Amino acid sequence: MKLEWRLAALKNGLQDATAYRIEFIFEFLSAAFVPAAIQWILWYALFKIGGATEIAGMSYQDLLQYTLVSILFTQVRGGDLDFELGEMIRSGQLSNYLLRPVGVVEFVFLRGLAPKLFIAGFCLLLGIVLSFFIDISPTRLVGAMGLALIGNVIYYQLSASLASAAFVWEEAYSLLMVKNMVVNLLSGELLPLNLFPQALSWIWMSAPFYLFVFGPTQYALGRWSHEQFLVQFGISAIWLVIGYGLIRLTWGLGIRRYLSLGG
């Protein structure tokens, strides 16, 4: 009986693992290639149907390359950990984590780090394969992926700071949804930021969001020099310090008024 039980448990475990892998693959493909397909339709309509030859200094080939390479970094950016933090505050589950020897914000991030590192490694391999078909350097890809991973940390820091609004506002998830829409636009995930009117370019340049997708894509494609990349790397370090300070401030104020009235 014990042997049969172990075999059944092993079989169920393998089935669960297979289901998880299939779910992961479909989630990755839908998140990556559906937006890319929409962009390709837009570029096709503008250039092949509309007859455009160049948009903001970028040709049809340039925009297609941007779309393909940006996919590698859109999957590294983001996640729903901020919604998890907000729900923990709202439901009172935060109390279970306050007694742990590590801060709750850091704990949630570290718990979700492994999947992001796996995705980053997978996307890096895809990028190396892609380098055989378009002119991108594997060395630049490594540097660009490093910048994207730092961007993921900055994204989480800012998102966790906003999630602390749940200490005073039960429906803080709507604020996080607005944040997601802004980031989608200003990170270069939806469109290359070159397409912004010159007079409005200060909007995306004054926020750190371009470091998540647009910046890594520009460097990977050789449109940023190594010097420009190092400057942006330094800017990302400054944003890391700012993000850390925001977390300490917002969560420090929020914990003071936390009552743990949830279940």
N, C-alpha and C positions, 0 to 999 in steps of 0.2 A: 504493500500500500504506500509506504514511504517513497519507494522508487517511482511509482506511478504518479504520486503527488508532485515529486520533483520534476519529472518529465513534463507534466502538465503546466507547472509553474514556468519552466524554461520555455515551453512552447508559447505561453501567453506573453512572456517577456519579449521573445523574438517578434511576435506579432505587434506588440506595442511599439517596439523600436522601429520596425518597418513602417508602421503607420506614421510615426513621428517624422521619419526621414522623408516620406512621401509628402506629408503636410508641409515640411520645411521647404522642399523643392518647389512645390506649387506656390507657396507664399512668396518665395524668392522670385520666381519667374513672373508672377503677377505684379509684384511691387516694382520689378526692374523693367520689364519689357512692355507692359501696357503704356506707361508714360512715354517710353521711347518710341513706341509705335505711333502715338499721338503726335509727337514732335516730328517724326518722319513724314507723316501725312501733311503737316503744316508746311514743312520745307518743300515737299513735293508740289504742293499747291502754289506756293509763292514762286518757285523757280521754274518748274516744268509746265505748269498751267498758266501761271500769271506772267511768265516771261522775265522775271527778275534775274539779274546777273550777279548782283552783290547786295548784301544788306549789312549795314554798319561795318563795312570793310571785310565781311566774311562771305565766301562763296558757298555754293551748295555743298561742295565737298568738305569745306571747313565746318559747316554746321552739322553735317552727318558725323564727322569725326568727333565733334564735341558731344553729340548725343550718345554715341557709342561709349566713349571713354568716361563720360560723367556717370554712366550706369554703375561703374566700378565703385564710385564713392558715395552715391546716394544710398547704397545699402549699408554703409558704415555709419552714416549720419542718422541720428534719431533713436527712436525706441519709445516705449510707453512707460518707462520707469517713473516719470513724473506723475502720471496718472495713478500709478501704484502708490506713490507717496501720499498723494491727495486722498486716496481712498483709505489709507491707513489712518490718516488724521481724522477723516470724517467718521469712520466706523469705530474709532477707539482702539484699533489693533496696534496703534503706535506704542501703547503701553507695554506690549510684549517685547518690544525692541529697546526700550529705554534702559533696561537693566543689563544689556549686553556690553561687553568691554570695548566695543567699537561704535562710533557714531552711526545713527540710523541712516543718514544720507550716504555715508561712505559704504555702509553695509549693503544697501540696496544696489549701489553702483557696482561694487565688486561681485555681487551675486549675478548680475547681468552682463559682466564683462566677458566671460568665456564665449558666449555665442557671438558677440561682436568680433572678438579676435578670430574666431573660426571663419566668420563671413569675410573679414578683412584678408585673411590668408587665401581663402577661396577666390575672392575677387582679384587678388594679386596674381594668382596663377592664371586666371582668365585673361588678365591684362598682358601677361607674358605671351600667352598664346596669340592674343590679338596683335602683339607687336610684330608677328610674322606677316601680317596682312596690311598694316598701316604703319606709318613712320613714327613710332614712339620708342623711347629708350627704356629698357628694363630698369636701368639705374634710376632714371627719373621716376619711374613708376613706384619704386621703393620709397623714394623721398616723398612723393605725392601721397602715398598711403600713410606714411608717418604723419604728415600734416592733417590728413583726414581723421586719423585716430585722435590727434590732439583736438581737432574740431569736435569730435564726439564727446570728449570730456568737457569742453566749453559749453556745448549744447546741453549736457546734463546739468552742469552747474547753474546755468541760467534757468533751465526748466525746473530744477529743484527749488530754486529761489521763488519762482512763481507758484509752485505747488504749495508753498508755505501760506499762501492766501487762504487755504482751507482752514487754517486756525481761526479765521474771522469770518469766512464766507463758505457756507456748506456746499454751494454749487460752483466751486472754483474750477471744475473741469472745463467750463465754458471759456474761461480765460486761457486755459491750456490749448483748447482747440483753436482759438484765435492766434495764439503763438505759433502753432503748427502751420497755419496758413501763411503767416508772415514769413516764417523760415523757409517754407517751400518756394516762395517767390524770391526772397533776397539771398538765398543760398546758391542760386543758379541751377536748381534742380529742374524747374519748369522751363526756363529759357536762359540762354547765355546772358550774363549781365552786361555784355557789350551793347545789347539792344536797348538798354535804358537811354533815354535822351540825355545828352551831355549835361544839361542843366540840372538833371535830377540824379546824376551819378553819385553825388555826395551822400545820398540816402543809404545805398548799399555799402559804400566805402567807410562810413562812420560806424557801421555795425560789424560784429564778428562773423556774421552768417556766411559771408562769401568764402570764409576759410574752410567751410564744410565740404562744398562741392566745386564751386567755380574755381577757387584757387588751386586745389589739387589737379583739376582737369587742365587748367592753363599751363601748369608746370609740366605735367605729363606729356602734353602735346608740344612742348618746346616754345610756348608763347610767353613764358616768363623765363628770364635769364636766371642763372644760379644766384646772382647777387639779389635780384628781386625776391627769389624764393627765401633767401636767408633773412631779408628784411621782414617778409611776412611771417616767417618762423618766429622772429623776435616779437612781432606784434601779437602772435598767438600766445606767447609766454606772458605778455602783459595782461591779456584777457584771462588767462588762467588765474593770475593773481587777483584780478577784479572779481572773477566768478567765485573764488574762494572767500573773498571778503563779503560778497553778497549772501552767500550761504550762512556764514557765521552771523551776519546781521539779522537776516530774515528769520532764520530758525531759532536764533537766540531770543528774539522778541516773541516768536510764536510759542515756544515751549513755556514761557512764563505765564501764558494765559490758557495753556492746554489743561482741560478738566477731565478728559477720559471718561465721558459719559456714555460712550458707545458700548457695544457688546464685547 
